[in-house]
């Protein structure tokens, strides 16, 4: 009887594995290589497709950060969970995930991230396997996704999800964070951002702010700081879902509310106990551990909310 029970438990897993078709793609944006993974949920009917645009850092298609302890594959976990709901999924390595992919650090630009997202949208926009395309923009990717959609003159994208997306400009977010730690340092950062925006450079970077205003990344910082998430989400004319976890230490629920205020027609959902990497946590210690440990589970409420929005 025990052997029969084990077989019954294993058999559905084997069947599920056969119902998802995996394709490895290598899309190009000029000389920039954007390798990614498409998993197609097999169905007699067309399935919805999610294109995932990830947040800041040098993340790969699975959500791992090169050269760090963050190897938890949270994007892959999201992929597998949505595939199980009959939703197809595509994610790709950021252009900065492999520095050998770039001729110089200057190729890491915010506008470049937006263009990369549109390369993915263009590739799938006429794919008859899919009933529609939903963009999920996570963290920094929230603004990238909005800019990509708003730059288009077609209706290739049918819906949009902002997942843990900031509601303020990048400079205001950084200044607020620094001010909370040290008011004088926050004021210094505010002045340096103003100089960067006005003159395209910072003549003399405050030594205490070098990690923020490294000269090689100043162009990127200016591009990011001059784009307003609230202004961009206000322009959107497709269905919008705004998601944030109430345990998110990087992007607060206040940011989600700012986006909702700018786009009143959007649906706003705050996910209980979900942190920035989509895991369920019950304390500050667990929240921090979830960035490097695979022991924490993705929020089921998140998956069910995305499924309901995308599949309707």
Secondary structure as the mmCIF struct_conf table of DSSP 4:
data_model
#
loop_
_struct_conf.conf_type_id
_struct_conf.id
_struct_conf.beg_label_comp_id
_struct_conf.beg_label_asym_id
_struct_conf.beg_label_seq_id
_struct_conf.end_label_comp_id
_struct_conf.end_label_asym_id
_struct_conf.end_label_seq_id
HELX_RH_AL_P HELX_RH_AL_P1 UNK A 2 UNK A 18
TURN_TY1_P TURN_TY1_P1 UNK A 19 UNK A 19
STRN STRN1 UNK A 20 UNK A 29
TURN_TY1_P TURN_TY1_P2 UNK A 30 UNK A 31
STRN STRN2 UNK A 32 UNK A 41
BEND BEND1 UNK A 44 UNK A 45
STRN STRN3 UNK A 47 UNK A 53
BEND BEND2 UNK A 56 UNK A 58
STRN STRN4 UNK A 59 UNK A 59
TURN_TY1_P TURN_TY1_P3 UNK A 61 UNK A 62
BEND BEND3 UNK A 63 UNK A 63
STRN STRN5 UNK A 65 UNK A 65
TURN_TY1_P TURN_TY1_P4 UNK A 66 UNK A 67
BEND BEND4 UNK A 68 UNK A 69
HELX_RH_AL_P HELX_RH_AL_P2 UNK A 74 UNK A 83
TURN_TY1_P TURN_TY1_P5 UNK A 84 UNK A 86
STRN STRN6 UNK A 88 UNK A 92
TURN_TY1_P TURN_TY1_P6 UNK A 95 UNK A 96
BEND BEND5 UNK A 97 UNK A 97
HELX_RH_3T_P HELX_RH_3T_P1 UNK A 99 UNK A 101
BEND BEND6 UNK A 103 UNK A 104
HELX_RH_3T_P HELX_RH_3T_P2 UNK A 105 UNK A 107
HELX_RH_AL_P HELX_RH_AL_P3 UNK A 110 UNK A 124
TURN_TY1_P TURN_TY1_P7 UNK A 125 UNK A 126
TURN_TY1_P TURN_TY1_P8 UNK A 128 UNK A 129
STRN STRN7 UNK A 130 UNK A 138
TURN_TY1_P TURN_TY1_P9 UNK A 139 UNK A 139
HELX_RH_AL_P HELX_RH_AL_P4 UNK A 140 UNK A 150
TURN_TY1_P TURN_TY1_P10 UNK A 151 UNK A 151
BEND BEND7 UNK A 153 UNK A 154
STRN STRN8 UNK A 159 UNK A 163
BEND BEND8 UNK A 164 UNK A 164
BEND BEND9 UNK A 167 UNK A 168
HELX_RH_AL_P HELX_RH_AL_P5 UNK A 170 UNK A 181
HELX_RH_AL_P HELX_RH_AL_P6 UNK A 183 UNK A 199
BEND BEND10 UNK A 200 UNK A 201
BEND BEND11 UNK A 203 UNK A 204
HELX_RH_3T_P HELX_RH_3T_P3 UNK A 207 UNK A 209
TURN_TY1_P TURN_TY1_P11 UNK A 210 UNK A 212
HELX_RH_3T_P HELX_RH_3T_P4 UNK A 215 UNK A 217
HELX_RH_AL_P HELX_RH_AL_P7 UNK A 218 UNK A 225
TURN_TY1_P TURN_TY1_P12 UNK A 226 UNK A 226
HELX_RH_AL_P HELX_RH_AL_P8 UNK A 229 UNK A 235
BEND BEND12 UNK A 238 UNK A 238
STRN STRN9 UNK A 239 UNK A 245
TURN_TY1_P TURN_TY1_P13 UNK A 246 UNK A 247
BEND BEND13 UNK A 249 UNK A 251
HELX_RH_AL_P HELX_RH_AL_P9 UNK A 253 UNK A 262
TURN_TY1_P TURN_TY1_P14 UNK A 264 UNK A 265
BEND BEND14 UNK A 266 UNK A 266
STRN STRN10 UNK A 267 UNK A 271
TURN_TY1_P TURN_TY1_P15 UNK A 272 UNK A 273
STRN STRN11 UNK A 274 UNK A 274
TURN_TY1_P TURN_TY1_P16 UNK A 276 UNK A 277
BEND BEND15 UNK A 278 UNK A 278
STRN STRN12 UNK A 279 UNK A 280
BEND BEND16 UNK A 282 UNK A 283
HELX_RH_AL_P HELX_RH_AL_P10 UNK A 284 UNK A 289
TURN_TY1_P TURN_TY1_P17 UNK A 290 UNK A 292
TURN_TY1_P TURN_TY1_P18 UNK A 294 UNK A 295
BEND BEND17 UNK A 296 UNK A 296
HELX_LH_PP_P HELX_LH_PP_P1 UNK A 297 UNK A 297
STRN STRN13 UNK A 298 UNK A 298
HELX_LH_PP_P HELX_LH_PP_P2 UNK A 299 UNK A 299
HELX_RH_AL_P HELX_RH_AL_P11 UNK A 300 UNK A 311
#
